[in-house]
Amino acid sequence: MFKLLKSKAILLVVAGVLSVGTAAAQEKEKDLSKSQAVERAKQVEKGRVLRVDQTSRNYRVKMLKKSGRVVSVDVDKRSGRVKDSQKGSSEH
């Protein structure tokens, strides 16, 4: 009887450790949220956020600068790395 209880206790401990490891792995793979992407973009470019679009890999944050120029900043969903900015102009 004692061996059976001991075996069940060990099984529960192992299952608990495995579930914690799985949860940590899922958290690591989680994508950035839109608001996190906006914060990353604001660190690179100053301006008012006009819109945030997303693809399977990136967020594209479009921002209006004080000069009137519209700037697009790409943020990688997985790493949070800010990619090459694509700058447009509203000047005529």
Buried (B, 14 or more C-beta within 10 A) or exposed (E): EEEEEEEEEEEEEEEEEEEEEEEEEEEEEEBBEBEBBBBBBBEEBEBEBEEBEBEEEBBBBBBBBEEEBBBBBBBBBEEBEBEEBEEEEEEE
